[in-house]
Structure formats: structure tokens, C-alpha cells
Amino acid sequence: MRISEKTLRFIKDHAQRIEKHPNHEYSDNEDEIARGINKLFEISKRLCEIYEKI
């Protein structure tokens, strides 16, 4: 499965926001979304590492 450029850009932008404002208080809904995106980001990063080894 291929991740679209739009999705990758969204994940990257979100990761950069977290790096700039690590102590930002998210609302419950934003927090849930942030956790989901962070998990996707970690999975994507791991998939890239695996892909590079192939």
C-alpha cells in the first residue's frame, strides 16, 4: 500500500507542530487525532526503514 503525498505532507506538518510546541494542550478530540497521527507517523517511519533494507 502506498501513502499519498498529501498524507505524508499532513503527517510531516503535524510532526513539526509537535516538535515546535511539545507542551501544547490538545482538546480531547485533537488529542485523539494527534495520537492517531503520531502512531501513523511511527508506522510510516518503520516501513521506510524496512523498505530501505530490501
Backbone as CSV, one residue per row, in Angstrom:
resi,resn,N_x,N_y,N_z,CA_x,CA_y,CA_z,C_x,C_y,C_z
1,MET,0.845,-1.186,0.000,0.000,0.000,0.000,0.885,1.242,0.000
2,ARG,0.562,2.181,-0.849,1.344,3.407,-0.977,0.629,4.554,-0.263
3,ILE,1.402,5.344,0.467,0.853,6.511,1.159,0.943,7.698,0.215
4,SER,-0.154,8.436,0.087,-0.173,9.564,-0.845,0.720,10.697,-0.352
5,GLU,1.152,11.523,-1.298,1.990,12.687,-0.956,1.241,13.622,-0.009
6,LYS,-0.064,13.773,-0.218,-0.875,14.653,0.626,-0.871,14.148,2.078
7,THR,-1.010,12.836,2.252,-0.997,12.251,3.594,0.371,12.412,4.241
8,LEU,1.422,12.152,3.485,2.779,12.315,4.023,3.042,13.755,4.442
9,ARG,2.588,14.708,3.636,2.769,16.124,3.950,2.004,16.471,5.233
10,PHE,0.779,15.939,5.366,-0.039,16.185,6.550,0.653,15.641,7.801
11,ILE,1.168,14.411,7.706,1.866,13.794,8.839,3.119,14.586,9.192
12,LYS,3.875,14.985,8.180,5.107,15.749,8.411,4.800,17.095,9.069
13,ASP,3.767,17.790,8.572,3.383,19.078,9.157,2.982,18.910,10.617
14,HIS,2.223,17.862,10.898,1.786,17.624,12.271,2.986,17.328,13.177
15,ALA,3.901,16.513,12.680,5.099,16.182,13.465,5.914,17.440,13.769
16,GLN,6.021,18.333,12.787,6.766,19.576,13.001,6.075,20.455,14.034
17,ARG,4.732,20.486,14.016,3.995,21.261,15.014,4.250,20.724,16.409
18,ILE,4.279,19.392,16.538,4.530,18.781,17.845,5.942,19.124,18.321
19,GLU,6.915,19.093,17.411,8.290,19.434,17.785,8.395,20.884,18.240
20,LYS,7.674,21.787,17.576,7.743,23.206,17.928,6.997,23.500,19.224
21,HIS,5.904,22.774,19.477,5.056,23.036,20.647,4.772,21.734,21.394
22,PRO,5.805,21.114,21.973,5.620,19.803,22.601,4.685,19.816,23.809
23,ASN,4.507,20.969,24.446,3.666,21.038,25.642,2.271,21.578,25.354
24,HIS,1.927,21.668,24.077,0.608,22.176,23.690,-0.482,21.281,24.266
25,GLU,-1.491,21.893,24.875,-2.623,21.139,25.422,-3.659,20.953,24.316
26,TYR,-3.905,19.724,23.953,-4.912,19.429,22.939,-6.254,19.183,23.615
27,SER,-7.338,19.523,22.922,-8.656,19.138,23.416,-8.759,17.623,23.268
28,ASP,-9.776,17.021,23.853,-9.912,15.560,23.784,-9.891,15.061,22.350
29,ASN,-10.647,15.719,21.470,-10.717,15.287,20.077,-9.374,15.487,19.382
30,GLU,-8.753,16.637,19.584,-7.443,16.897,18.983,-6.411,15.910,19.510
31,ASP,-6.502,15.587,20.789,-5.557,14.655,21.397,-5.685,13.275,20.762
32,GLU,-6.916,12.844,20.538,-7.151,11.545,19.901,-6.596,11.542,18.480
33,ILE,-6.839,12.615,17.750,-6.324,12.744,16.381,-4.795,12.761,16.404
34,ALA,-4.222,13.516,17.331,-2.761,13.611,17.433,-2.147,12.243,17.717
35,ARG,-2.754,11.486,18.623,-2.227,10.144,18.927,-2.292,9.249,17.697
36,GLY,-3.406,9.332,16.959,-3.543,8.529,15.748,-2.510,8.899,14.703
37,ILE,-2.296,10.188,14.515,-1.320,10.647,13.525,0.091,10.270,13.966
38,ASN,0.369,10.400,15.249,1.691,10.010,15.750,1.940,8.526,15.516
39,LYS,0.916,7.716,15.737,1.063,6.280,15.509,1.299,6.012,14.025
40,LEU,0.538,6.687,13.152,0.741,6.546,11.707,2.147,6.977,11.310
41,PHE,2.619,8.063,11.899,3.952,8.568,11.600,5.010,7.529,11.977
42,GLU,4.867,6.934,13.167,5.827,5.918,13.611,5.787,4.698,12.698
43,ILE,4.586,4.273,12.305,4.451,3.129,11.398,5.088,3.455,10.056
44,SER,4.819,4.655,9.538,5.380,5.065,8.247,6.899,5.092,8.295
45,LYS,7.438,5.618,9.393,8.886,5.689,9.559,9.485,4.279,9.574
46,ARG,8.833,3.374,10.298,9.316,1.992,10.383,9.233,1.310,9.017
47,LEU,8.141,1.543,8.289,8.002,0.960,6.953,9.099,1.458,6.023
48,CYS,9.446,2.734,6.125,10.525,3.289,5.297,11.851,2.617,5.639
49,GLU,12.101,2.382,6.929,13.335,1.708,7.344,13.384,0.292,6.780
50,ILE,12.264,-0.415,6.835,12.201,-1.780,6.304,12.404,-1.759,4.795
51,TYR,11.738,-0.812,4.125,11.827,-0.716,2.667,13.269,-0.464,2.221
52,GLU,14.002,0.370,2.970,15.390,0.680,2.620,16.284,-0.554,2.719
53,LYS,15.938,-1.496,3.586,16.737,-2.712,3.763,16.514,-3.709,2.631
54,ILE,15.367,-3.602,1.958,15.026,-4.555,0.883,15.831,-4.266,-0.362
